[in-house]
């Protein structure tokens, strides 16, 4: 049995497709040669040597490479590999027929281990699957850098008629679209009948087994789920058949029992966001009709745990559906009892005592109206009120909460000016007490209700009363309390608390930046980071003031703060940090100046690129790559050595060439052409490796601009260079490819 899937593993890493394609091609040739020739034959040895040469290139971007096969299509870390290449098709078909869903290659893999793997999979008897050969599977998975995951095809049952139907159909179901997106978004463009048949076959298995066997990462699975919902529940799709859409959500809900809790929570959160962010009432209504009642309860329960704010449209539709469900004739069968249980749970989630969790701008009145309608009225008549029953609600701090709720509700009604001003004065007296008890959701509700009234009210007396109350939100006492509560481990850093920090003003940046620098908890630190940046350009002003007396470690963190709240004016303080004696400070200063578009940044970066300090040069290369400093292209070309190439120089050559390839700047091509024509070197083997890498990176340039170099490569005596250029020539588009090369 396969081990528990690690859904948090990163399998969507960028890859060098040409390197992976070459590796798979050679692996397919090795399998063919092992079948054809006896052990030790020169054809096998030659192929093993070619594999050994190409192995380092497939791990430059990620220490792990996961290969998935679906019939004759092959995926590497979620990217579709050239399915027109016959070697790719043959290899994919070969491992698919063995029942291998994925195999994982890890950094450190050598050619000897690969050859052992090939001989083991070739030992599987014809017309059988690898899951049936436990000994062979065990030997493969005992290899140190290579593991295989299989799908037990015996658990998938379908008739010949089903198979025939699946090959005839071209329309995918929503669930099949979701599965294709989990494997790779690129597969949605492929309409290969055998691929679609394979997906339909896997659909009959469990979602857990599918995710586990193909090592699907959580992010890609959620992106596919969200994309399917977005596509089939947009306003343009309101006429779609509900049966298909209901089946999709039923399948997902049925899978919950197999998935780990974290993944289930992520799916529920994604579903809630899709419902809550829907701008079309009709689309939202269609979605709610298609989701099973139990799943809606799970979604809402998760939203409560996550302290999500529910949109007015969502609340309105849930209220309508609740009333419709409550008024339907009662029946005695199990299904109706289950339906009543669902609506009872939804009623509990939307009860008056729970409304505070959802309170937000512009619909405090709506929430209060809903709770009053559902709890207090029927046909316009009030229920009786039991003083004894509700006496506990009027003790302690709950009095202020109830009073605030009532006043806000009344202040949004049509009342006389004098009464409104009187209510405002009462609210002003409640604010310090609500602050003392940390009732930030009530304070935020007060602020929003008053601001809303201030925008549309023309009465000077009312405006003055509101302004007096709102000034309390700018008070230094509020700032001090916010600082104390935000930094307290016993207090919950809620969204309402953060909103009040913003409302209170930019003076809070002083303590926010101080807490950010002192904070060790990464989650809290990230929340502080986002909160600080909400102050915009003021963030730069306060951060620069703190920069002057900061220590080296603090300096780096302060520069990172500045990078995302940058002002248009360059800073002398930041430029002076280029002379700092710490490399990490210099590097962060260069990044900041590049973001500021300071012309001095490129000069500083070039000096570091040419530095004799190897660590500094390598870090500068990463910055040049990440920020695509195109003006450096001609200079980088001149740094590539050909006459005498040491091991270190070879690494530099490859790094500079890879960087130029990611730029795709045609200004580098004349210099590269001169290098490509080099014939003499004191180190010919390393010159050959440099030239092979040069031609690989031509994929990053448009074919029209690199055409002369490609033609030169087609005439080369080097077979590897010719193969690369033939592949580039076969490409139809003139646009450059996105190079996923990281040689640094």
Protein Blocks (a to p, Z undefined) as FASTA:
>chain_A
ZZdddfkbcfkbccdfklmmmmmmmmmmmmmmmmmpcghiaklmmmmmmmmmmmmmmmmm
bcbdcdddehjacceehiacdfkbmklmmmmmmmmmnopabdcddehiafklmmmmmmmm
mmpcghiafklmmmlmmmmmmpfkbccddddfklpccdfklmmmmmmpmbdcfklmmmmm
mmomklmmpccfklmmmmmmmmmmcfklmmmmnopafklmmmmmmmmmmmmmcfklmmpc
fklmmmmmmmmmmmmmmpcfklmmmmmmmmmmmmmmpcbfklmmmmmmmpcfklmmmmmm
mmmmnopacdfklmmmmmmmmmmmmmpccdfbfklmmmmmmmmmmmmmmmmklmmmmgce
hilmmmmmmmmmmmmggghiacdddfklmmmmmgcjllmmmmmmmmmmmmmmccdfklmm
mmmmmmmmmmmmmmmnopaklmmmmmmmmmmmmmmpcbfklmmmmmmmmmmmmpfklmmm
mmmmmmpmkbccdfklmmmmmmnopklmmmmmmmmmmpmblklmmmmmmmmmmnmmmlmm
mmmmmmmmpcfklmmmmmmmmmmmccfbdcfklmmmmmpcbfklmmmmmmmmmmnopakl
mmmmmmmmmpmblklmmmmmmmmmmnopaklmmmmmmmpcfkbccfklmmmmmmmmmmmm
mnopaklmmmmmmmmmpmbdfblmlmmmmmmmmmmmmmmpcfklmmmmmmmmmmpcblkl
mmmmmmmmmpmbfbdcddfbdfZZ
